[in-house]
Amino acid sequence: MALTLSPIQAPLSLELQPLSPISESLSANMSQLLSVPPTQAPSARDKFRSLVNKVINRRRACVAIQEVVAQNHSLDQGADPRNKRTDLRFGSRITKCTIEVTHYSEAGCRTTPYNNAGLIELLKSDDLAGLQKGEVRWINVAGISWDVVKALAIRFNLHPLSVEDVMTDTHDKSFKIDYYQQHLFTQLTSFKIPEKGTRDARAAVKKLRENSTGHYYITGRAKEHHSQRRQPPRSNTVVPTIQTSDTDAVLRTPIEPPRSLKSRSSTLSELGKSTLSVVQPTLTAGAKLSMVEDAVQTLKLQSGTLDVDTTRLFVFLLKDGNFITIHQSDALYGSELTERLNNPSLSLMRMLPDASMLFHGHLDLIGDNLLTIVDEYQQMILELERGILLKPTLLAVQSLHLISGDIRLLNMAIKPLQRIIYRLRRYDRDRYKAVAPPGENTTTGFMGEESLVYLSDILDHVRFIMLSLDAQNSTTKELINYTFNMTSYDSRDVMKVLLIATVIFLPMMFIAQYFGMNFEPMPSVNNYSDALYWKVAGPVLFVLLLGALRHRIWEFFFGDD
């Protein structure tokens, strides 16, 4: 079947119709809107105007940055309590403190307990009047809380560097002393044995793990469960930042917290990054160090070593009779001193009412606690020495090693205390003159004449403690060496016995191997008898025994002569 195409009968014609008036008006308007005006060179006046506007904007930005820096930074180093940035840095450290305010003089003593709000209200009111001559006010704070420290710093004009030392949570438990124009600042360390004796090792280790900033190695399913359990929930929260009048609208915007600090810092500005580094610092090598310290402390507690509590104590000594102590622990420090103040017949501090004498009492209390610790170490070393003399063991060597390490650390920690006491006795007046206000004529420093005299007794105690620790450290080393020497001596005796046995039985083995040969004319082979073997081996064995044991036989029969 064929298909044929018919030709087109008529050609297709396209005709353009003329546009209507409305279409013409719309096209004209669109052409005007889409048309690009010709570029013209800016005039000199326009260039000058734009340059002036840039200078004005940059000047305003510099002034705004200077205002922010002036509001959130102080010229002095440290932690200024009147600074907003300091509030942002330590504002989250609010704890419940136990506070006692003690007023005493030669006539009487009065102690009043307070809480955080009560002490802050007392410091802000006019009830805290000035002290007269012969009166001392002791503000004893147990626990470090920013609201209490801030109120004390503002009321008594404490130096920002000393405030920063109080609020900074470090592992530095050494002794140091700083002289300021307002006060004398001292950082002390309290060494004390728990009153209830040696605590349970498991409970102490559990407490260490709860308070530790490090992480423990977890393997297997426990690690997976631990990571799933500690995964924080996701929620839209506000990242802590500096709140100022110019940046409230920007910095108060809710931001979803990223999974890591790196991604979080990428979403913030430079100001936000600096704030994040202050509010939430990244993990450093200190976390790894804390893991090692916790592991060593666990071994110490399980080995039965001496359990010693070490906490920091901060002391502010003012010239007007005020004395401030801030203890890192939740328990009040210096209860023994409070009992002495309530008993005027036994208290030298009541007879000589001076804040420096109260400072002397704190140093004396630290020395008494150290003497108790030294006595406990001496008792432990004596018990280990008795056990080692009876029977040396490697377990005793482990205990001696741990005790020796603790003694060395304690000795190193006490050395700054000796220097502090010596400098207080020798250079207190000169160092106060160096920081005293210009024009002030004074013949004494922060320490009174009586307290300087009694400091010599504490210095003698500290020197005795250091000498005792050195002697104990030497004793532990000698006991360790004695244990290893005794172990080596026992090993030598064992090797001597083995050598004698080898000398005796080696010829017998040679004879037995000879008679074990399958020789044809041998009587032991032909007659199936070992008589010839014993005829030869018996005299040889007897001679070898006499030769190897001749010294012991001689000592057995003629040793008394």
C-alpha positions as CSV (number, residue, x, y, z in Angstrom):
1,M,0.0,0.0,0.0
2,A,1.5,3.3,-1.1
3,L,1.1,6.6,0.7
4,T,1.1,9.8,-1.3
5,L,1.4,13.4,0.1
6,S,-0.8,16.0,-1.5
7,P,0.8,19.3,-2.2
8,I,-0.2,22.4,-0.2
9,Q,-3.0,24.1,-1.8
10,A,-2.5,27.6,-0.4
11,P,0.7,29.1,1.2
12,L,0.6,30.0,5.0
13,S,0.6,33.7,5.5
14,L,1.5,35.5,8.8
15,E,0.3,39.0,9.3
16,L,1.5,41.5,12.1
17,Q,-1.4,43.2,13.7
18,P,-0.9,46.8,14.9
19,L,-0.6,47.3,18.8
20,S,-3.3,48.9,20.8
21,P,-2.7,52.2,22.7
22,I,-2.7,50.4,26.1
23,S,0.1,48.0,25.0
24,E,2.1,50.9,23.7
25,S,2.0,52.7,27.0
26,L,3.0,49.6,28.9
27,S,6.0,48.9,26.7
28,A,7.1,52.5,27.0
29,N,7.0,52.3,30.8
30,M,9.0,49.0,30.9
31,S,11.6,50.4,28.6
32,Q,12.1,53.3,30.9
33,L,12.3,51.0,34.0
34,L,14.8,48.7,32.3
35,S,16.9,51.3,30.8
36,V,20.4,51.9,32.5
37,P,21.3,55.5,32.9
38,P,24.7,56.4,31.6
39,T,27.6,56.3,34.1
40,Q,28.8,59.6,35.3
41,A,32.1,60.3,37.1
42,P,31.5,61.5,40.8
43,S,32.3,65.1,41.4
44,A,35.0,66.2,43.9
45,R,32.3,67.3,46.4
46,D,30.8,63.8,46.4
47,K,34.2,62.2,46.9
48,F,34.9,64.5,49.9
49,R,31.5,63.8,51.4
50,S,32.0,60.0,51.2
51,L,35.4,60.2,52.7
52,V,34.1,62.3,55.6
53,N,31.4,59.8,56.2
54,K,33.9,57.0,56.4
55,V,36.0,58.8,58.9
56,I,33.0,59.7,61.1
57,N,31.8,56.0,61.1
58,R,35.2,54.7,62.0
59,R,35.5,57.3,64.8
60,R,32.2,56.2,66.2
61,A,33.2,52.6,66.1
62,C,36.5,53.3,68.0
63,V,34.6,55.3,70.6
64,A,32.1,52.4,71.1
65,I,34.9,49.9,71.5
66,Q,36.6,52.1,74.0
67,E,33.4,52.4,76.0
68,V,33.0,48.6,76.0
69,V,36.6,48.0,77.1
70,A,36.3,50.7,79.8
71,Q,33.1,49.0,81.2
72,N,34.4,45.5,81.1
73,H,38.1,45.8,81.9
74,S,40.0,47.4,84.7
75,L,43.4,49.0,84.5
76,D,44.6,46.8,87.4
77,Q,45.4,43.2,87.0
78,G,43.5,40.6,88.9
79,A,39.7,40.4,89.7
80,D,38.2,43.8,90.3
81,P,34.8,43.2,92.1
82,R,33.4,46.4,90.5
83,N,34.1,45.1,87.1
84,K,31.3,43.5,85.0
85,R,33.7,41.1,83.4
86,T,34.7,39.8,86.8
87,D,31.1,39.1,87.6
88,L,30.8,37.2,84.3
89,R,33.9,35.2,85.2
90,F,33.1,34.2,88.7
91,G,29.3,34.9,88.9
92,S,28.5,31.2,88.7
93,R,30.5,30.2,91.8
94,I,27.8,30.7,94.4
95,T,27.9,28.3,97.3
96,K,26.4,28.2,100.7
97,C,29.0,29.3,103.2
98,T,29.3,29.0,107.0
99,I,30.4,32.3,108.4
100,E,31.3,33.5,111.9
101,V,32.1,37.1,112.9
102,T,34.0,37.3,116.2
103,H,34.5,40.6,118.1
104,Y,37.0,40.3,120.9
105,S,39.0,42.5,123.2
106,E,40.6,42.1,126.6
107,A,37.2,42.7,128.2
108,G,35.1,40.1,126.3
109,C,34.5,38.0,123.2
110,R,31.3,37.8,121.1
111,T,30.8,35.4,118.1
112,T,27.8,35.7,115.7
113,P,27.0,33.2,113.0
114,Y,25.9,34.4,109.6
115,N,24.9,33.0,106.2
116,N,25.7,34.5,102.8
117,A,22.8,37.0,102.7
118,G,23.3,38.0,106.3
119,L,26.9,38.8,105.9
120,I,26.3,40.8,102.7
121,E,23.6,42.8,104.4
122,L,25.9,43.4,107.4
123,L,28.8,44.6,105.1
124,K,26.5,47.0,103.2
125,S,24.9,48.5,106.3
126,D,26.4,50.9,108.8
127,D,26.3,48.4,111.7
128,L,29.8,47.4,110.9
129,A,31.4,50.3,112.7
130,G,35.1,51.1,113.0
131,L,37.1,49.3,115.7
132,Q,38.7,51.1,118.6
133,K,42.2,50.4,119.8
134,G,42.5,47.0,121.5
135,E,39.5,45.5,119.5
136,V,39.8,42.8,116.8
137,R,37.1,41.7,114.4
138,W,37.6,38.2,112.9
139,I,35.5,37.3,109.9
140,N,35.8,33.5,109.4
141,V,34.3,32.2,106.1
142,A,34.1,28.5,105.3
143,G,33.6,28.0,101.6
144,I,34.4,30.2,98.5
145,S,31.4,32.0,97.1
146,W,31.6,35.0,94.8
147,D,28.9,37.0,96.4
148,V,30.6,36.8,99.8
149,V,34.1,37.5,98.4
150,K,32.8,40.4,96.3
151,A,31.1,42.0,99.3
152,L,34.2,41.6,101.5
153,A,36.4,43.0,98.7
154,I,34.3,46.1,98.2
155,R,33.8,46.8,101.9
156,F,37.5,46.4,102.9
157,N,39.0,47.5,99.6
158,L,40.8,44.2,99.0
159,H,43.4,44.2,96.2
160,P,42.2,42.6,92.9
161,L,45.2,40.3,92.7
162,S,44.4,38.8,96.1
163,V,40.8,38.4,95.1
164,E,41.8,36.6,92.0
165,D,44.0,34.2,94.0
166,V,41.0,33.4,96.2
167,M,38.6,32.7,93.4
168,T,41.0,30.9,91.1
169,D,40.5,27.1,91.5
170,T,44.0,25.7,91.1
171,H,45.9,22.8,92.6
172,D,48.6,25.1,94.0
173,K,48.7,24.3,97.7
174,S,51.9,26.1,98.6
175,F,52.5,29.0,101.0
176,K,53.0,32.6,99.8
177,I,52.7,36.1,101.2
178,D,52.0,39.4,99.4
179,Y,52.2,42.9,100.7
180,Y,49.7,45.5,99.5
181,Q,48.9,49.0,100.6
182,Q,45.5,48.0,102.0
183,H,46.4,44.7,103.7
184,L,48.7,41.7,104.0
185,F,47.6,38.7,102.0
186,T,48.7,35.2,102.8
187,Q,47.9,31.9,101.2
188,L,48.3,29.0,103.6
189,T,47.7,25.3,103.3
190,S,46.0,23.3,106.0
191,F,47.3,19.8,106.6
192,K,45.1,17.8,108.9
193,I,44.4,14.2,109.6
194,P,40.6,13.3,109.7
195,E,39.3,13.1,113.3
196,K,37.6,9.8,112.7
197,G,40.8,8.1,111.9
198,T,41.7,6.5,108.6
199,R,38.8,6.6,106.2
200,D,37.5,3.8,104.2
201,A,39.6,3.4,101.0
202,R,36.6,2.7,98.8
203,A,34.6,5.6,100.0
204,A,37.6,7.9,99.6
205,V,38.3,6.7,96.1
206,K,34.6,7.1,95.2
207,K,34.7,10.7,96.5
208,L,37.9,11.3,94.4
209,R,36.2,10.1,91.3
210,E,33.1,12.3,91.9
211,N,35.2,15.4,92.5
212,S,37.7,14.7,89.7
213,T,37.8,16.8,86.6
214,G,39.4,14.0,84.6
215,H,38.0,10.9,82.9
216,Y,38.6,7.3,83.7
217,Y,39.4,4.7,81.1
218,I,36.2,2.6,80.4
219,T,36.2,-0.4,78.1
220,G,33.7,-2.7,76.6
221,R,29.9,-2.2,77.0
222,A,30.5,0.0,80.0
223,K,32.2,2.6,77.8
224,E,29.3,2.6,75.4
225,H,26.7,2.8,78.2
226,H,28.8,5.6,79.8
227,S,29.0,7.6,76.6
228,Q,25.3,7.2,75.9
229,R,24.3,8.1,79.5
230,R,26.4,11.2,79.6
231,Q,25.3,12.6,76.2
232,P,23.8,16.0,76.9
233,P,20.3,16.7,75.7
234,R,19.9,19.1,72.8
235,S,18.0,22.3,73.5
236,N,18.0,25.9,72.3
237,T,19.9,27.8,74.9
238,V,21.7,31.2,75.1
239,V,25.4,31.1,74.9
240,P,26.8,33.1,77.9
241,T,28.3,36.4,76.5
242,I,29.0,39.9,77.7
243,Q,25.9,42.0,78.0
244,T,26.4,45.6,77.1
245,S,24.1,48.4,76.0
246,D,25.4,48.3,72.4
247,T,25.5,44.5,71.9
248,D,22.3,43.3,73.6
249,A,20.3,42.9,70.4
250,V,23.1,40.8,68.8
251,L,24.4,38.8,71.7
252,R,21.1,37.8,73.3
253,T,20.0,35.9,70.2
254,P,19.3,32.2,71.0
255,I,21.9,30.0,69.4
256,E,21.7,26.2,69.2
257,P,24.9,25.0,70.9
258,P,27.0,23.0,68.5
259,R,28.5,19.6,69.5
260,S,32.1,20.9,70.0
261,L,33.8,24.0,71.1
262,K,35.4,24.4,67.8
263,S,32.1,24.6,65.9
264,R,30.7,26.8,68.6
265,S,33.5,29.3,68.4
266,S,33.0,29.5,64.6
267,T,29.5,30.9,65.1
268,L,30.5,33.7,67.4
269,S,32.4,37.0,66.9
270,E,35.8,37.8,68.3
271,L,34.1,39.2,71.4
272,G,32.1,36.0,71.8
273,K,35.2,33.9,71.4
274,S,37.0,35.7,74.2
275,T,34.0,35.4,76.4
276,L,33.7,31.7,75.7
277,S,37.3,31.2,76.6
278,V,36.7,32.8,80.0
279,V,33.3,31.2,80.8
280,Q,34.0,27.7,79.4
281,P,37.7,27.0,78.9
282,T,38.8,24.1,76.9
283,L,40.4,20.9,78.4
284,T,44.1,21.0,78.9
285,A,46.8,18.6,80.1
286,G,45.5,19.2,83.6
287,A,42.7,16.7,83.1
288,K,45.2,13.9,82.1
289,L,47.3,14.8,85.1
290,S,44.3,14.6,87.4
291,M,43.6,11.0,86.2
292,V,47.2,10.0,87.1
293,E,46.9,11.7,90.5
294,D,43.6,9.9,91.3
295,A,45.1,6.6,90.3
296,V,48.1,7.1,92.6
297,Q,45.9,8.3,95.4
298,T,43.7,5.2,95.0
299,L,46.8,2.9,95.4
300,K,47.9,4.9,98.4
301,L,44.6,4.6,100.2
302,Q,44.4,0.9,99.4
303,S,47.9,0.3,100.7
304,G,47.0,1.8,104.1
305,T,49.0,5.0,103.9
306,L,48.3,8.0,106.0
307,D,45.2,10.0,104.9
308,V,45.8,13.7,105.1
309,D,43.4,16.4,104.1
310,T,45.0,19.4,102.4
311,T,42.9,22.5,101.9
312,R,43.8,26.1,101.1
313,L,43.4,29.0,103.6
314,F,43.4,32.7,102.6
315,V,44.2,35.3,105.2
316,F,43.7,39.1,105.0
317,L,45.4,41.1,107.7
318,L,44.4,44.8,107.9
319,K,45.9,47.6,109.9
320,D,42.6,48.7,111.4
321,G,42.2,45.5,113.4
322,N,40.1,43.5,110.9
323,F,41.1,39.9,110.2
324,I,39.5,37.9,107.3
325,T,40.0,34.2,106.7
326,I,38.5,32.2,103.8
327,H,38.8,28.5,104.0
328,Q,38.3,26.3,100.9
329,S,36.5,23.6,102.8
330,D,32.9,23.7,104.0
331,A,33.9,23.4,107.6
332,L,35.0,26.4,109.7
333,Y,38.7,26.6,110.2
334,G,40.2,27.5,113.6
335,S,37.6,26.2,116.0
336,E,40.5,25.7,118.4
337,L,41.3,29.4,118.2
338,T,37.6,30.2,118.9
339,E,37.7,28.1,122.1
340,R,40.9,29.9,123.2
341,L,39.3,33.3,122.7
342,N,36.3,32.3,124.8
343,N,38.6,31.3,127.6
344,P,40.5,34.5,128.6
345,S,42.7,32.8,131.2
346,L,44.3,30.5,128.6
347,S,44.3,32.8,125.6
348,L,47.3,35.0,124.9
349,M,45.3,36.6,122.1
350,R,42.9,38.0,124.6
351,M,45.7,39.4,126.8
352,L,47.3,41.0,123.7
353,P,44.3,41.9,121.5
354,D,46.0,42.4,118.1
355,A,45.1,41.1,114.7
356,S,48.7,40.0,114.1
357,M,48.4,37.8,117.2
358,L,45.4,36.1,115.7
359,F,47.5,35.6,112.5
360,H,50.2,34.1,114.8
361,G,47.5,31.7,116.2
362,H,46.7,30.4,112.7
363,L,50.3,29.8,111.9
364,D,50.7,28.0,115.2
365,L,47.7,25.8,114.5
366,I,49.2,24.8,111.2
367,G,52.5,23.9,112.9
368,D,50.6,21.8,115.5
369,N,48.8,19.9,112.8
370,L,52.1,19.2,111.0
371,L,53.6,17.9,114.2
372,T,50.7,15.4,114.5
373,I,51.3,14.3,111.0
374,V,55.0,13.8,111.6
375,D,54.3,11.7,114.7
376,E,51.9,9.5,112.7
377,Y,54.4,9.0,109.9
378,Q,57.0,8.1,112.6
379,Q,54.6,5.5,114.1
380,M,53.9,3.9,110.7
381,I,57.7,3.7,109.8
382,L,58.4,2.0,113.2
383,E,55.7,-0.6,112.5
384,L,57.0,-1.3,109.0
385,E,60.6,-1.4,110.4
386,R,59.6,-4.1,112.9
387,G,57.9,-6.2,110.2
388,I,60.9,-5.9,107.9
389,L,63.3,-6.9,110.5
390,L,61.2,-10.0,111.2
391,K,60.5,-10.9,107.6
392,P,61.2,-8.6,104.6
393,T,58.4,-8.5,102.0
394,L,57.8,-6.6,98.8
395,L,54.4,-5.3,100.2
396,A,56.4,-3.5,102.9
397,V,58.6,-2.0,100.2
398,Q,55.6,-0.7,98.4
399,S,54.3,0.9,101.5
400,L,57.7,2.4,102.2
401,H,57.9,3.8,98.7
402,L,54.5,5.5,99.0
403,I,55.3,6.9,102.5
404,S,58.6,8.2,101.2
405,G,56.9,10.0,98.3
406,D,54.4,11.6,100.7
407,I,57.1,12.7,103.0
408,R,59.1,14.3,100.2
409,L,56.0,16.2,99.0
410,L,55.2,17.4,102.5
411,N,58.8,18.5,103.0
412,M,58.7,20.5,99.8
413,A,55.4,22.1,100.7
414,I,56.7,23.2,104.1
415,K,59.8,24.9,102.8
416,P,57.9,28.1,101.7
417,L,56.3,28.2,105.2
418,Q,59.7,28.5,106.7
419,R,60.7,31.3,104.4
420,I,57.4,33.1,105.1
421,I,57.9,33.1,108.8
422,Y,61.5,34.2,108.5
423,R,60.6,37.1,106.2
424,L,57.8,38.1,108.5
425,R,60.2,38.3,111.5
426,R,63.0,40.0,109.5
427,Y,61.5,42.2,106.8
428,D,58.0,43.0,107.8
429,R,58.7,46.6,108.7
430,D,60.8,47.3,105.6
431,R,58.3,45.7,103.2
432,Y,55.4,47.6,104.7
433,K,57.3,50.9,104.2
434,A,57.8,50.0,100.6
435,V,54.0,49.8,100.0
436,A,52.8,52.3,102.6
437,P,50.9,55.4,101.5
438,P,53.2,58.4,100.9
439,G,53.7,60.6,103.9
440,E,52.7,58.0,106.5
441,N,55.2,57.8,109.3
442,T,55.1,54.4,111.0
443,T,57.5,52.4,113.0
444,T,55.7,49.0,112.7
445,G,54.5,46.9,109.8
446,F,51.5,44.6,109.7
447,M,52.9,42.5,112.5
448,G,53.0,43.8,116.0
449,E,56.1,43.7,118.2
450,E,54.7,40.9,120.4
451,S,53.7,38.7,117.4
452,L,57.2,39.0,116.0
453,V,58.7,37.7,119.2
454,Y,56.4,34.7,119.3
455,L,57.0,33.9,115.6
456,S,60.4,32.5,116.6
457,D,58.7,29.6,118.4
458,I,56.8,28.7,115.2
459,L,60.0,28.9,113.2
460,D,61.7,26.5,115.6
461,H,58.7,24.1,115.2
462,V,58.9,24.3,111.4
463,R,62.6,23.6,111.4
464,F,62.1,20.6,113.7
465,I,59.4,19.3,111.4
466,M,61.6,19.6,108.3
467,L,64.5,17.9,110.1
468,S,62.2,15.1,111.2
469,L,60.8,14.6,107.7
470,D,64.4,14.4,106.3
471,A,65.3,11.8,108.9
472,Q,62.1,9.8,108.2
473,N,62.8,10.0,104.5
474,S,66.4,8.6,105.1
475,T,65.0,5.8,107.2
476,T,62.5,4.7,104.5
477,K,65.3,4.6,102.0
478,E,67.5,2.6,104.3
479,L,64.7,0.1,105.0
480,I,64.1,-0.3,101.3
481,N,67.8,-1.0,100.7
482,Y,67.8,-3.4,103.6
483,T,64.9,-5.3,102.2
484,F,66.5,-5.7,98.8
485,N,69.8,-6.7,100.4
486,M,68.1,-9.4,102.5
487,T,66.3,-10.6,99.4
488,S,69.6,-10.8,97.6
489,Y,71.2,-12.6,100.5
490,D,68.4,-15.2,100.5
491,S,68.9,-15.7,96.8
492,R,72.6,-16.2,97.3
493,D,71.9,-19.0,99.9
494,V,69.6,-20.7,97.5
495,M,72.2,-20.6,94.7
496,K,74.8,-21.9,97.1
497,V,72.7,-24.9,97.9
498,L,72.0,-25.5,94.2
499,L,75.7,-25.3,93.6
500,I,76.5,-27.9,96.3
501,A,73.9,-30.3,94.9
502,T,75.3,-29.8,91.4
503,V,78.9,-30.6,92.6
504,I,77.7,-33.7,94.4
505,F,75.4,-35.3,91.8
506,L,77.2,-34.4,88.6
507,P,79.9,-37.2,89.0
508,M,77.1,-39.6,90.0
509,M,75.3,-38.7,86.8
510,F,78.4,-39.4,84.8
511,I,78.9,-42.8,86.5
512,A,75.2,-43.7,85.9
513,Q,75.5,-42.8,82.2
514,Y,78.6,-45.0,81.9
515,F,76.9,-48.0,83.5
516,G,73.9,-47.4,81.3
517,M,75.8,-48.3,78.2
518,N,75.1,-51.7,76.6
519,F,78.6,-53.2,76.8
520,E,78.8,-57.0,76.3
521,P,81.3,-57.9,79.1
522,M,79.6,-55.6,81.7
523,P,78.4,-57.6,84.7
524,S,75.4,-55.3,85.1
525,V,74.3,-56.3,81.6
526,N,75.1,-60.0,81.8
527,N,73.9,-60.7,85.3
528,Y,71.2,-58.0,85.4
529,S,72.6,-56.5,88.6
530,D,73.7,-53.0,89.8
531,A,76.1,-54.2,92.5
532,L,79.2,-53.0,90.6
533,Y,77.6,-49.6,90.1
534,W,77.1,-49.1,93.9
535,K,80.6,-50.4,94.6
536,V,81.9,-47.6,92.5
537,A,79.3,-44.9,93.2
538,G,79.2,-45.4,97.0
539,P,82.8,-44.4,97.8
540,V,82.7,-41.6,95.2
541,L,79.4,-40.2,96.8
542,F,80.9,-40.4,100.3
543,V,84.0,-38.6,99.3
544,L,82.0,-35.8,97.5
545,L,79.7,-35.3,100.5
546,L,82.7,-35.0,102.8
547,G,84.4,-32.5,100.5
548,A,81.3,-30.4,99.9
549,L,80.1,-30.3,103.6
550,R,83.4,-30.3,105.4
551,H,82.9,-26.7,106.7
552,R,79.4,-27.4,108.0
553,I,80.5,-30.7,109.6
554,W,83.4,-29.0,111.3
555,E,81.1,-26.2,112.6
556,F,78.7,-28.9,113.8
557,F,81.2,-30.8,115.9
558,F,83.8,-28.2,116.8
559,G,81.9,-24.9,116.3
560,D,81.6,-24.2,120.1
561,D,85.3,-24.3,120.6
